[in-house]
Amino acid sequence: MADQVKKPLKITETVLRDAHQSLIATRMTTEQMLPIIDKMDKVGYHSVECWGGATF
């Protein structure tokens, strides 16, 4: 149990991927996402996923 306490929780945020896929059918541009990126970076997420599923 003590070893588990020492390991930090790593969170992957998926809002840039999931939200615009669900709400506006992947029509968001990079320019529309950029205003929030700096704030999300300051949160300290382990990673931010923005990769869409419909890629070839």
PDB file with SEQRES, HELIX, SHEET and CRYST1 records, atoms N, CA, C and O in Angstrom:
SEQRES   1 A   56  MET ALA ASP GLN VAL LYS LYS PRO LEU LYS ILE THR GLU          
SEQRES   2 A   56  THR VAL LEU ARG ASP ALA HIS GLN SER LEU ILE ALA THR          
SEQRES   3 A   56  ARG MET THR THR GLU GLN MET LEU PRO ILE ILE ASP LYS          
SEQRES   4 A   56  MET ASP LYS VAL GLY TYR HIS SER VAL GLU CYS TRP GLY          
SEQRES   5 A   56  GLY ALA THR PHE                                              
HELIX    1 AA1 ALA A    2  LYS A    6  1                                   5    
HELIX    2 AA2 VAL A   15  LEU A   23  1                                   9    
HELIX    3 AA3 THR A   30  VAL A   43  1                                  14    
SHEET    1 AA1 2 THR A  12  GLU A  13  0                                        
SHEET    2 AA1 2 SER A  47  VAL A  48  1                                        
CRYST1    1.000    1.000    1.000  90.00  90.00  90.00 P 1           1          
ATOM      1  N   MET A   1       0.816  -1.190   0.000  1.00  0.00           N  
ATOM      2  CA  MET A   1       0.000   0.000   0.000  1.00  0.00           C  
ATOM      3  C   MET A   1       0.866   1.263   0.000  1.00  0.00           C  
ATOM      4  O   MET A   1       0.540   2.232  -0.686  1.00  0.00           O  
ATOM      5  N   ALA A   2       1.941   1.262   0.745  1.00  0.00           N  
ATOM      6  CA  ALA A   2       2.808   2.443   0.814  1.00  0.00           C  
ATOM      7  C   ALA A   2       3.405   2.771  -0.545  1.00  0.00           C  
ATOM      8  O   ALA A   2       3.569   3.947  -0.869  1.00  0.00           O  
ATOM      9  N   ASP A   3       3.735   1.763  -1.351  1.00  0.00           N  
ATOM     10  CA  ASP A   3       4.285   2.003  -2.683  1.00  0.00           C  
ATOM     11  C   ASP A   3       3.271   2.697  -3.588  1.00  0.00           C  
ATOM     12  O   ASP A   3       3.650   3.523  -4.418  1.00  0.00           O  
ATOM     13  N   GLN A   4       2.017   2.381  -3.441  1.00  0.00           N  
ATOM     14  CA  GLN A   4       0.985   2.983  -4.275  1.00  0.00           C  
ATOM     15  C   GLN A   4       0.815   4.467  -3.974  1.00  0.00           C  
ATOM     16  O   GLN A   4       0.506   5.244  -4.877  1.00  0.00           O  
ATOM     17  N   VAL A   5       1.004   4.860  -2.761  1.00  0.00           N  
ATOM     18  CA  VAL A   5       0.850   6.259  -2.377  1.00  0.00           C  
ATOM     19  C   VAL A   5       1.924   7.117  -3.039  1.00  0.00           C  
ATOM     20  O   VAL A   5       1.670   8.282  -3.344  1.00  0.00           O  
ATOM     21  N   LYS A   6       3.099   6.579  -3.263  1.00  0.00           N  
ATOM     22  CA  LYS A   6       4.206   7.331  -3.838  1.00  0.00           C  
ATOM     23  C   LYS A   6       4.054   7.550  -5.340  1.00  0.00           C  
ATOM     24  O   LYS A   6       4.701   8.439  -5.894  1.00  0.00           O  
ATOM     25  N   LYS A   7       3.223   6.771  -6.006  1.00  0.00           N  
ATOM     26  CA  LYS A   7       3.053   6.893  -7.449  1.00  0.00           C  
ATOM     27  C   LYS A   7       2.005   7.964  -7.756  1.00  0.00           C  
ATOM     28  O   LYS A   7       0.879   7.889  -7.263  1.00  0.00           O  
ATOM     29  N   PRO A   8       2.368   8.956  -8.564  1.00  0.00           N  
ATOM     30  CA  PRO A   8       1.391  10.005  -8.883  1.00  0.00           C  
ATOM     31  C   PRO A   8       0.308   9.478  -9.829  1.00  0.00           C  
ATOM     32  O   PRO A   8       0.550   8.577 -10.633  1.00  0.00           O  
ATOM     33  N   LEU A   9      -0.858  10.043  -9.720  1.00  0.00           N  
ATOM     34  CA  LEU A   9      -1.953   9.718 -10.611  1.00  0.00           C  
ATOM     35  C   LEU A   9      -1.721  10.441 -11.930  1.00  0.00           C  
ATOM     36  O   LEU A   9      -1.480  11.648 -11.943  1.00  0.00           O  
ATOM     37  N   LYS A  10      -1.791   9.716 -13.029  1.00  0.00           N  
ATOM     38  CA  LYS A  10      -1.576  10.304 -14.351  1.00  0.00           C  
ATOM     39  C   LYS A  10      -2.910  10.327 -15.090  1.00  0.00           C  
ATOM     40  O   LYS A  10      -3.524   9.285 -15.321  1.00  0.00           O  
ATOM     41  N   ILE A  11      -3.344  11.524 -15.454  1.00  0.00           N  
ATOM     42  CA  ILE A  11      -4.647  11.695 -16.093  1.00  0.00           C  
ATOM     43  C   ILE A  11      -4.468  12.115 -17.542  1.00  0.00           C  
ATOM     44  O   ILE A  11      -3.707  13.032 -17.849  1.00  0.00           O  
ATOM     45  N   THR A  12      -5.181  11.429 -18.428  1.00  0.00           N  
ATOM     46  CA  THR A  12      -5.233  11.802 -19.834  1.00  0.00           C  
ATOM     47  C   THR A  12      -6.570  12.482 -20.092  1.00  0.00           C  
ATOM     48  O   THR A  12      -7.627  11.889 -19.874  1.00  0.00           O  
ATOM     49  N   GLU A  13      -6.524  13.709 -20.550  1.00  0.00           N  
ATOM     50  CA  GLU A  13      -7.736  14.472 -20.868  1.00  0.00           C  
ATOM     51  C   GLU A  13      -8.109  14.212 -22.325  1.00  0.00           C  
ATOM     52  O   GLU A  13      -7.249  14.263 -23.204  1.00  0.00           O  
ATOM     53  N   THR A  14      -9.376  13.936 -22.582  1.00  0.00           N  
ATOM     54  CA  THR A  14      -9.823  13.619 -23.946  1.00  0.00           C  
ATOM     55  C   THR A  14     -10.855  14.606 -24.485  1.00  0.00           C  
ATOM     56  O   THR A  14     -11.489  14.332 -25.504  1.00  0.00           O  
ATOM     57  N   VAL A  15     -11.034  15.736 -23.828  1.00  0.00           N  
ATOM     58  CA  VAL A  15     -12.086  16.663 -24.243  1.00  0.00           C  
ATOM     59  C   VAL A  15     -11.860  17.212 -25.650  1.00  0.00           C  
ATOM     60  O   VAL A  15     -12.829  17.437 -26.376  1.00  0.00           O  
ATOM     61  N   LEU A  16     -10.622  17.430 -26.052  1.00  0.00           N  
ATOM     62  CA  LEU A  16     -10.375  17.957 -27.395  1.00  0.00           C  
ATOM     63  C   LEU A  16     -10.696  16.928 -28.474  1.00  0.00           C  
ATOM     64  O   LEU A  16     -10.937  17.287 -29.626  1.00  0.00           O  
ATOM     65  N   ARG A  17     -10.700  15.676 -28.110  1.00  0.00           N  
ATOM     66  CA  ARG A  17     -11.085  14.629 -29.048  1.00  0.00           C  
ATOM     67  C   ARG A  17     -12.583  14.359 -28.973  1.00  0.00           C  
ATOM     68  O   ARG A  17     -13.282  14.435 -29.983  1.00  0.00           O  
ATOM     69  N   ASP A  18     -13.072  14.049 -27.790  1.00  0.00           N  
ATOM     70  CA  ASP A  18     -14.450  13.576 -27.632  1.00  0.00           C  
ATOM     71  C   ASP A  18     -15.505  14.667 -27.786  1.00  0.00           C  
ATOM     72  O   ASP A  18     -16.536  14.441 -28.419  1.00  0.00           O  
ATOM     73  N   ALA A  19     -15.264  15.828 -27.224  1.00  0.00           N  
ATOM     74  CA  ALA A  19     -16.304  16.863 -27.217  1.00  0.00           C  
ATOM     75  C   ALA A  19     -16.671  17.302 -28.624  1.00  0.00           C  
ATOM     76  O   ALA A  19     -17.852  17.362 -28.967  1.00  0.00           O  
ATOM     77  N   HIS A  20     -15.695  17.604 -29.421  1.00  0.00           N  
ATOM     78  CA  HIS A  20     -16.070  18.106 -30.740  1.00  0.00           C  
ATOM     79  C   HIS A  20     -16.496  16.990 -31.680  1.00  0.00           C  
ATOM     80  O   HIS A  20     -17.197  17.258 -32.656  1.00  0.00           O  
ATOM     81  N   GLN A  21     -16.100  15.752 -31.424  1.00  0.00           N  
ATOM     82  CA  GLN A  21     -16.631  14.637 -32.219  1.00  0.00           C  
ATOM     83  C   GLN A  21     -18.107  14.449 -31.921  1.00  0.00           C  
ATOM     84  O   GLN A  21     -18.895  14.177 -32.827  1.00  0.00           O  
ATOM     85  N   SER A  22     -18.486  14.589 -30.667  1.00  0.00           N  
ATOM     86  CA  SER A  22     -19.868  14.352 -30.266  1.00  0.00           C  
ATOM     87  C   SER A  22     -20.777  15.544 -30.563  1.00  0.00           C  
ATOM     88  O   SER A  22     -21.904  15.363 -31.024  1.00  0.00           O  
ATOM     89  N   LEU A  23     -20.300  16.749 -30.304  1.00  0.00           N  
ATOM     90  CA  LEU A  23     -21.170  17.921 -30.368  1.00  0.00           C  
ATOM     91  C   LEU A  23     -21.248  18.580 -31.740  1.00  0.00           C  
ATOM     92  O   LEU A  23     -22.325  19.004 -32.161  1.00  0.00           O  
ATOM     93  N   ILE A  24     -20.136  18.669 -32.433  1.00  0.00           N  
ATOM     94  CA  ILE A  24     -20.166  19.380 -33.710  1.00  0.00           C  
ATOM     95  C   ILE A  24     -19.514  18.589 -34.833  1.00  0.00           C  
ATOM     96  O   ILE A  24     -18.973  19.163 -35.778  1.00  0.00           O  
ATOM     97  N   ALA A  25     -19.568  17.308 -34.725  1.00  0.00           N  
ATOM     98  CA  ALA A  25     -19.169  16.403 -35.814  1.00  0.00           C  
ATOM     99  C   ALA A  25     -17.796  16.708 -36.400  1.00  0.00           C  
ATOM    100  O   ALA A  25     -17.638  16.779 -37.618  1.00  0.00           O  
ATOM    101  N   THR A  26     -16.823  16.886 -35.545  1.00  0.00           N  
ATOM    102  CA  THR A  26     -15.414  17.122 -35.913  1.00  0.00           C  
ATOM    103  C   THR A  26     -15.208  18.336 -36.816  1.00  0.00           C  
ATOM    104  O   THR A  26     -14.352  18.317 -37.700  1.00  0.00           O  
ATOM    105  N   ARG A  27     -15.980  19.377 -36.596  1.00  0.00           N  
ATOM    106  CA  ARG A  27     -15.838  20.581 -37.410  1.00  0.00           C  
ATOM    107  C   ARG A  27     -15.000  21.664 -36.731  1.00  0.00           C  
ATOM    108  O   ARG A  27     -14.817  22.742 -37.296  1.00  0.00           O  
ATOM    109  N   MET A  28     -14.493  21.396 -35.539  1.00  0.00           N  
ATOM    110  CA  MET A  28     -13.659  22.402 -34.872  1.00  0.00           C  
ATOM    111  C   MET A  28     -12.309  22.494 -35.562  1.00  0.00           C  
ATOM    112  O   MET A  28     -11.719  21.486 -35.950  1.00  0.00           O  
ATOM    113  N   THR A  29     -11.842  23.705 -35.703  1.00  0.00           N  
ATOM    114  CA  THR A  29     -10.522  23.924 -36.283  1.00  0.00           C  
ATOM    115  C   THR A  29      -9.483  24.043 -35.167  1.00  0.00           C  
ATOM    116  O   THR A  29      -9.827  24.228 -34.000  1.00  0.00           O  
ATOM    117  N   THR A  30      -8.236  23.936 -35.535  1.00  0.00           N  
ATOM    118  CA  THR A  30      -7.156  24.121 -34.565  1.00  0.00           C  
ATOM    119  C   THR A  30      -7.245  25.515 -33.946  1.00  0.00           C  
ATOM    120  O   THR A  30      -7.047  25.677 -32.742  1.00  0.00           O  
ATOM    121  N   GLU A  31      -7.541  26.514 -34.766  1.00  0.00           N  
ATOM    122  CA  GLU A  31      -7.644  27.889 -34.277  1.00  0.00           C  
ATOM    123  C   GLU A  31      -8.727  28.028 -33.209  1.00  0.00           C  
ATOM    124  O   GLU A  31      -8.593  28.843 -32.296  1.00  0.00           O  
ATOM    125  N   GLN A  32      -9.791  27.246 -33.313  1.00  0.00           N  
ATOM    126  CA  GLN A  32     -10.851  27.302 -32.307  1.00  0.00           C  
ATOM    127  C   GLN A  32     -10.422  26.631 -30.998  1.00  0.00           C  
ATOM    128  O   GLN A  32     -10.930  26.978 -29.931  1.00  0.00           O  
ATOM    129  N   MET A  33      -9.507  25.690 -31.070  1.00  0.00           N  
ATOM    130  CA  MET A  33      -9.044  24.983 -29.877  1.00  0.00           C  
ATOM    131  C   MET A  33      -7.919  25.724 -29.155  1.00  0.00           C  
ATOM    132  O   MET A  33      -7.768  25.584 -27.942  1.00  0.00           O  
ATOM    133  N   LEU A  34      -7.145  26.496 -29.874  1.00  0.00           N  
ATOM    134  CA  LEU A  34      -5.951  27.132 -29.305  1.00  0.00           C  
ATOM    135  C   LEU A  34      -6.191  28.008 -28.073  1.00  0.00           C  
ATOM    136  O   LEU A  34      -5.349  27.996 -27.175  1.00  0.00           O  
ATOM    137  N   PRO A  35      -7.287  28.767 -27.974  1.00  0.00           N  
ATOM    138  CA  PRO A  35      -7.456  29.626 -26.794  1.00  0.00           C  
ATOM    139  C   PRO A  35      -7.467  28.877 -25.456  1.00  0.00           C  
ATOM    140  O   PRO A  35      -7.097  29.462 -24.438  1.00  0.00           O  
ATOM    141  N   ILE A  36      -7.866  27.644 -25.424  1.00  0.00           N  
ATOM    142  CA  ILE A  36      -7.950  26.897 -24.162  1.00  0.00           C  
ATOM    143  C   ILE A  36      -6.694  26.066 -23.875  1.00  0.00           C  
ATOM    144  O   ILE A  36      -6.506  25.599 -22.752  1.00  0.00           O  
ATOM    145  N   ILE A  37      -5.851  25.883 -24.866  1.00  0.00           N  
ATOM    146  CA  ILE A  37      -4.698  24.984 -24.736  1.00  0.00           C  
ATOM    147  C   ILE A  37      -3.762  25.392 -23.605  1.00  0.00           C  
ATOM    148  O   ILE A  37      -3.326  24.537 -22.834  1.00  0.00           O  
ATOM    149  N   ASP A  38      -3.445  26.669 -23.491  1.00  0.00           N  
ATOM    150  CA  ASP A  38      -2.520  27.120 -22.440  1.00  0.00           C  
ATOM    151  C   ASP A  38      -3.090  26.834 -21.052  1.00  0.00           C  
ATOM    152  O   ASP A  38      -2.359  26.419 -20.153  1.00  0.00           O  
ATOM    153  N   LYS A  39      -4.378  27.052 -20.879  1.00  0.00           N  
ATOM    154  CA  LYS A  39      -5.012  26.776 -19.582  1.00  0.00           C  
ATOM    155  C   LYS A  39      -4.996  25.284 -19.277  1.00  0.00           C  
ATOM    156  O   LYS A  39      -4.758  24.886 -18.137  1.00  0.00           O  
ATOM    157  N   MET A  40      -5.247  24.461 -20.283  1.00  0.00           N  
ATOM    158  CA  MET A  40      -5.215  23.012 -20.075  1.00  0.00           C  
ATOM    159  C   MET A  40      -3.805  22.549 -19.723  1.00  0.00           C  
ATOM    160  O   MET A  40      -3.632  21.641 -18.910  1.00  0.00           O  
ATOM    161  N   ASP A  41      -2.802  23.170 -20.333  1.00  0.00           N  
ATOM    162  CA  ASP A  41      -1.415  22.809 -20.047  1.00  0.00           C  
ATOM    163  C   ASP A  41      -1.061  23.108 -18.590  1.00  0.00           C  
ATOM    164  O   ASP A  41      -0.331  22.341 -17.962  1.00  0.00           O  
ATOM    165  N   LYS A  42      -1.566  24.197 -18.058  1.00  0.00           N  
ATOM    166  CA  LYS A  42      -1.274  24.578 -16.672  1.00  0.00           C  
ATOM    167  C   LYS A  42      -1.904  23.629 -15.654  1.00  0.00           C  
ATOM    168  O   LYS A  42      -1.451  23.561 -14.512  1.00  0.00           O  
ATOM    169  N   VAL A  43      -2.941  22.897 -16.056  1.00  0.00           N  
ATOM    170  CA  VAL A  43      -3.568  21.928 -15.153  1.00  0.00           C  
ATOM    171  C   VAL A  43      -2.576  20.834 -14.788  1.00  0.00           C  
ATOM    172  O   VAL A  43      -2.584  20.334 -13.663  1.00  0.00           O  
ATOM    173  N   GLY A  44      -1.721  20.461 -15.736  1.00  0.00           N  
ATOM    174  CA  GLY A  44      -0.713  19.448 -15.467  1.00  0.00           C  
ATOM    175  C   GLY A  44      -1.125  18.035 -15.829  1.00  0.00           C  
ATOM    176  O   GLY A  44      -0.677  17.072 -15.207  1.00  0.00           O  
ATOM    177  N   TYR A  45      -1.979  17.909 -16.837  1.00  0.00           N  
ATOM    178  CA  TYR A  45      -2.369  16.574 -17.290  1.00  0.00           C  
ATOM    179  C   TYR A  45      -1.143  15.775 -17.721  1.00  0.00           C  
ATOM    180  O   TYR A  45      -0.154  16.344 -18.184  1.00  0.00           O  
ATOM    181  N   HIS A  46      -1.212  14.467 -17.569  1.00  0.00           N  
ATOM    182  CA  HIS A  46      -0.161  13.581 -18.067  1.00  0.00           C  
ATOM    183  C   HIS A  46      -0.112  13.669 -19.593  1.00  0.00           C  
ATOM    184  O   HIS A  46       0.962  13.723 -20.192  1.00  0.00           O  
ATOM    185  N   SER A  47      -1.291  13.682 -20.204  1.00  0.00           N  
ATOM    186  CA  SER A  47      -1.382  13.832 -21.657  1.00  0.00           C  
ATOM    187  C   SER A  47      -2.750  14.385 -22.026  1.00  0.00           C  
ATOM    188  O   SER A  47      -3.707  14.273 -21.259  1.00  0.00           O  
ATOM    189  N   VAL A  48      -2.829  14.980 -23.201  1.00  0.00           N  
ATOM    190  CA  VAL A  48      -4.084  15.488 -23.745  1.00  0.00           C  
ATOM    191  C   VAL A  48      -4.268  14.830 -25.099  1.00  0.00           C  
ATOM    192  O   VAL A  48      -3.483  15.043 -26.023  1.00  0.00           O  
ATOM    193  N   GLU A  49      -5.309  14.037 -25.200  1.00  0.00           N  
ATOM    194  CA  GLU A  49      -5.551  13.300 -26.444  1.00  0.00           C  
ATOM    195  C   GLU A  49      -6.450  14.118 -27.356  1.00  0.00           C  
ATOM    196  O   GLU A  49      -7.521  14.566 -26.946  1.00  0.00           O  
ATOM    197  N   CYS A  50      -6.019  14.307 -28.576  1.00  0.00           N  
ATOM    198  CA  CYS A  50      -6.836  15.042 -29.547  1.00  0.00           C  
ATOM    199  C   CYS A  50      -6.875  14.318 -30.888  1.00  0.00           C  
ATOM    200  O   CYS A  50      -7.264  14.890 -31.906  1.00  0.00           O  
ATOM    201  N   TRP A  51      -6.479  13.088 -30.873  1.00  0.00           N  
ATOM    202  CA  TRP A  51      -6.439  12.270 -32.079  1.00  0.00           C  
ATOM    203  C   TRP A  51      -7.827  11.746 -32.378  1.00  0.00           C  
ATOM    204  O   TRP A  51      -8.455  11.138 -31.510  1.00  0.00           O  
ATOM    205  N   GLY A  52      -8.317  11.965 -33.576  1.00  0.00           N  
ATOM    206  CA  GLY A  52      -9.640  11.467 -33.957  1.00  0.00           C  
ATOM    207  C   GLY A  52      -9.602  10.011 -34.380  1.00  0.00           C  
ATOM    208  O   GLY A  52      -8.545   9.488 -34.732  1.00  0.00           O  
ATOM    209  N   GLY A  53     -10.732   9.368 -34.346  1.00  0.00           N  
ATOM    210  CA  GLY A  53     -10.821   7.965 -34.729  1.00  0.00           C  
ATOM    211  C   GLY A  53     -10.915   7.758 -36.226  1.00  0.00           C  
ATOM    212  O   GLY A  53     -10.572   6.685 -36.724  1.00  0.00           O  
ATOM    213  N   ALA A  54     -11.375   8.766 -36.953  1.00  0.00           N  
ATOM    214  CA  ALA A  54     -11.574   8.623 -38.394  1.00  0.00           C  
ATOM    215  C   ALA A  54     -10.338   9.099 -39.149  1.00  0.00           C  
ATOM    216  O   ALA A  54     -10.402  10.066 -39.909  1.00  0.00           O  
ATOM    217  N   THR A  55      -9.229   8.426 -38.941  1.00  0.00           N  
ATOM    218  CA  THR A  55      -7.990   8.778 -39.640  1.00  0.00           C  
ATOM    219  C   THR A  55      -7.510   7.583 -40.445  1.00  0.00           C  
ATOM    220  O   THR A  55      -7.779   6.431 -40.104  1.00  0.00           O  
ATOM    221  N   PHE A  56      -6.818   7.873 -41.486  1.00  0.00           N  
ATOM    222  CA  PHE A  56      -6.333   6.803 -42.372  1.00  0.00           C  
ATOM    223  C   PHE A  56      -4.841   6.921 -42.584  1.00  0.00           C  
ATOM    224  O   PHE A  56      -4.253   6.111 -43.300  1.00  0.00           O  
TER     225      PHE A  56                                                      
END                                                                             
